[in-house]
Amino acid sequence: MPLYLLTIEDNKTLNFFEKEKTREELVQIWNSKSKFCCMVVSNARSKKRLDFFKKLSEFKTVDSGGKVFNNVGGRVKDKITFIKDYKFVISFENEAHDGYTTEKILQPIMVDSIPIYWGNKKVDKDFNTKRFINYSDFETEKKLIDRLLAIDKDPKLAIEMLQQPVFSTEKKPHNVERQEIFSAIDAVLNSKNKPRAMTYFEKIHFIKRKFKRIPPVLSRWVREAFKA
């Protein structure tokens, strides 16, 4: 289950997708966005995201409202309220894994901004790639940035993107998908073959496979933490 689905469970989010805006409304909203691009990040370990922030900042001002690279006078209290004034939002995941799509791509869409997304290579299974900037679609970051600057200068290009359907044609309706998830969970809970916890020795074997060697101190810690 992609994590962004938890965001859709919120009633305000559901209402957003149920009500389509006219072109005139979108033009008015886009013209009201007075700032270029922003990000709100607290995890300083995602090098891909931080490097892109620095690169884009060489061309135009990029505001950071989170803990990392903060340049707006402190961490913002409400991310949604903060990002709605921006045309673009850096929406990179912390890591790239197939199927791992969080709320990062969804939040800018909810305020009629354009996400710049990096992360799940299969994001097109859920989201319409014409509604966001997909980092993976560009050969170089320079070409991606050139595209951003072109959209920034031409409102027609931006409105065309905002008018696009949010989700991919491959994605099932939310209510159907939601019920399938509940059914899968229910099947596990009612199964006679209950999953069991690993034994102490299985845990040691798992750690050995992952780390090749267990230092004595770690071995003692594991023994205490996972007493069988």
C-alpha positions as CSV (number, residue, x, y, z in Angstrom):
1,M,0.0,0.0,0.0
2,P,1.6,3.3,-1.1
3,L,1.9,5.7,1.9
4,Y,0.2,8.5,-0.1
5,L,-3.1,6.6,0.3
6,L,-3.2,7.5,4.0
7,T,-3.3,11.1,2.9
8,I,-6.3,10.5,0.7
9,E,-8.2,9.1,3.7
10,D,-8.4,12.7,4.9
11,N,-11.8,14.2,4.1
12,K,-10.4,17.5,2.9
13,T,-8.2,15.6,0.4
14,L,-11.2,13.5,-0.9
15,N,-13.2,16.7,-1.4
16,F,-10.3,18.2,-3.4
17,F,-10.4,15.4,-6.0
18,E,-14.1,15.3,-6.2
19,K,-14.4,19.0,-7.2
20,E,-12.8,20.0,-10.6
21,K,-11.7,23.5,-11.1
22,T,-12.5,25.5,-14.3
23,R,-9.6,26.8,-16.5
24,E,-10.5,30.4,-15.3
25,E,-10.2,29.3,-11.7
26,L,-6.8,27.7,-12.3
27,V,-5.5,30.8,-14.2
28,Q,-6.5,32.9,-11.2
29,I,-4.9,30.6,-8.7
30,W,-1.6,30.3,-10.7
31,N,-1.4,34.0,-11.2
32,S,-1.8,34.5,-7.4
33,K,1.3,32.3,-6.8
34,S,4.0,35.0,-6.1
35,K,7.0,32.7,-5.4
36,F,9.0,30.3,-7.6
37,C,9.9,27.1,-5.7
38,C,10.2,25.7,-2.2
39,M,10.9,22.6,-0.2
40,V,10.1,21.5,3.4
41,V,12.6,18.9,4.6
42,S,13.8,17.6,7.9
43,N,15.9,14.6,6.8
44,A,19.4,15.7,6.0
45,R,20.5,12.4,4.7
46,S,18.8,12.5,1.2
47,K,21.8,13.7,-0.9
48,K,19.9,13.6,-4.2
49,R,17.3,16.1,-2.9
50,L,19.8,18.4,-1.2
51,D,22.1,18.5,-4.3
52,F,19.1,19.4,-6.5
53,F,18.1,22.2,-4.1
54,K,21.6,23.7,-4.4
55,K,21.6,23.3,-8.2
56,L,18.2,24.9,-8.7
57,S,19.1,27.7,-6.3
58,E,21.9,28.7,-8.8
59,F,19.2,29.8,-11.2
60,K,16.4,31.2,-9.0
61,T,15.6,31.6,-5.3
62,V,14.4,28.4,-3.7
63,D,12.9,28.7,-0.2
64,S,13.4,26.1,2.4
65,G,10.8,26.0,5.2
66,G,12.0,22.8,6.9
67,K,14.9,22.0,9.2
68,V,17.4,21.5,6.4
69,F,18.8,24.6,4.6
70,N,16.2,26.7,6.2
71,N,16.2,30.3,4.8
72,V,12.8,31.6,5.7
73,G,13.5,32.5,9.4
74,G,12.5,29.3,11.0
75,R,10.6,26.0,10.4
76,V,7.1,26.5,9.1
77,K,4.3,25.2,11.3
78,D,1.9,24.3,8.5
79,K,3.4,22.8,5.3
80,I,0.3,23.0,3.2
81,T,-0.3,26.7,4.0
82,F,3.4,27.4,3.3
83,I,3.7,25.7,-0.1
84,K,0.4,27.1,-1.6
85,D,2.2,30.4,-2.6
86,Y,4.7,28.5,-4.7
87,K,4.6,27.5,-8.3
88,F,6.8,24.5,-7.8
89,V,7.6,22.2,-4.9
90,I,10.6,19.9,-4.6
91,S,8.9,16.6,-3.8
92,F,11.8,14.2,-3.6
93,E,11.4,11.1,-1.5
94,N,14.0,10.3,1.1
95,E,14.9,7.2,-0.9
96,A,14.0,5.6,-4.2
97,H,12.2,2.2,-4.0
98,D,9.7,0.7,-6.4
99,G,6.2,1.3,-5.0
100,Y,7.4,3.7,-2.3
101,T,5.3,6.9,-2.9
102,T,4.5,9.1,0.0
103,E,2.4,12.2,0.5
104,K,5.2,14.4,-1.0
105,I,3.9,14.3,-4.5
106,L,0.3,14.7,-3.4
107,Q,0.6,17.8,-1.2
108,P,1.6,20.2,-3.9
109,I,-1.2,18.9,-6.2
110,M,-3.7,19.7,-3.4
111,V,-2.7,23.4,-3.5
112,D,-2.5,23.5,-7.4
113,S,1.2,23.7,-7.5
114,I,3.5,21.5,-9.6
115,P,5.6,18.8,-7.8
116,I,9.2,18.1,-8.9
117,Y,9.3,14.4,-8.1
118,W,12.1,11.9,-7.6
119,G,11.8,8.5,-6.0
120,N,9.5,5.7,-7.1
121,K,10.4,4.7,-10.7
122,K,6.9,3.2,-11.0
123,V,5.2,6.4,-9.9
124,D,3.4,6.5,-13.3
125,K,1.3,3.4,-12.1
126,D,-0.5,5.7,-9.7
127,F,0.0,9.3,-10.9
128,N,-0.4,11.0,-14.3
129,T,3.1,12.0,-15.4
130,K,1.6,15.0,-17.3
131,R,0.6,16.5,-13.9
132,F,4.0,16.7,-12.4
133,I,7.7,17.1,-13.3
134,N,9.3,13.7,-13.1
135,Y,13.0,13.9,-12.5
136,S,13.5,10.5,-14.2
137,D,12.2,11.8,-17.5
138,F,15.1,14.1,-18.0
139,E,18.6,13.2,-19.2
140,T,20.2,15.9,-17.1
141,E,19.3,18.2,-14.3
142,K,20.0,21.2,-16.6
143,K,17.3,20.0,-19.0
144,L,14.9,19.6,-16.1
145,I,15.6,23.1,-14.8
146,D,15.3,24.6,-18.3
147,R,11.8,23.0,-18.4
148,L,10.9,24.6,-15.0
149,L,12.1,28.0,-16.1
150,A,10.1,27.7,-19.3
151,I,6.9,26.9,-17.4
152,D,7.6,29.7,-15.0
153,K,7.7,32.2,-17.8
154,D,4.7,30.8,-19.7
155,P,1.5,30.5,-17.7
156,K,-0.2,28.5,-20.5
157,L,2.2,25.6,-20.0
158,A,1.5,25.7,-16.3
159,I,-2.3,25.7,-16.8
160,E,-2.1,22.8,-19.2
161,M,-0.4,20.8,-16.4
162,L,-2.9,21.8,-13.7
163,Q,-5.8,20.7,-15.9
164,Q,-4.4,17.2,-16.3
165,P,-6.0,14.3,-14.3
166,V,-4.1,13.7,-11.1
167,F,-4.1,9.9,-11.3
168,S,-2.9,7.4,-14.0
169,T,-5.5,5.6,-16.0
170,E,-4.1,2.4,-14.6
171,K,-5.0,3.3,-11.1
172,K,-8.2,1.9,-9.7
173,P,-10.8,4.2,-8.1
174,H,-9.9,5.0,-4.5
175,N,-12.9,3.3,-2.9
176,V,-12.1,0.1,-4.8
177,E,-8.5,0.2,-3.9
178,R,-9.3,0.9,-0.3
179,Q,-11.6,-2.1,-0.1
180,E,-9.0,-4.4,-1.6
181,I,-6.5,-3.3,1.0
182,F,-8.9,-4.0,3.8
183,S,-9.8,-7.4,2.3
184,A,-6.1,-8.3,2.1
185,I,-5.5,-7.4,5.7
186,D,-8.7,-9.3,6.8
187,A,-7.5,-12.4,5.0
188,V,-4.2,-12.3,6.9
189,L,-5.9,-11.8,10.2
190,N,-8.3,-14.7,9.6
191,S,-5.7,-17.0,8.2
192,K,-5.0,-20.3,10.0
193,N,-1.3,-19.9,9.1
194,K,-0.4,-17.1,11.4
195,P,3.0,-15.5,10.9
196,R,5.4,-16.2,13.8
197,A,8.1,-14.2,15.3
198,M,11.7,-15.1,14.4
199,T,13.6,-17.0,17.0
200,Y,16.8,-15.6,18.6
201,F,19.0,-17.7,16.3
202,E,17.0,-16.7,13.2
203,K,17.5,-13.0,14.2
204,I,21.3,-13.6,14.6
205,H,21.4,-15.3,11.2
206,F,19.5,-12.4,9.6
207,I,21.9,-9.8,11.0
208,K,24.9,-11.8,10.0
209,R,23.6,-12.0,6.4
210,K,23.0,-8.3,6.4
211,F,26.2,-7.1,8.1
212,K,28.5,-10.0,7.3
213,R,30.0,-9.9,10.7
214,I,28.5,-9.1,14.2
215,P,30.9,-7.2,16.5
216,P,30.9,-8.8,20.1
217,V,29.3,-5.7,21.6
218,L,26.4,-5.8,19.1
219,S,26.1,-9.6,19.6
220,R,25.6,-9.1,23.3
221,W,23.1,-6.3,22.7
222,V,21.1,-8.5,20.2
223,R,21.1,-11.3,22.8
224,E,19.6,-9.1,25.4
225,A,17.1,-7.4,23.1
226,F,15.9,-10.6,21.5
227,K,16.0,-13.2,24.2
228,A,14.3,-16.3,23.0
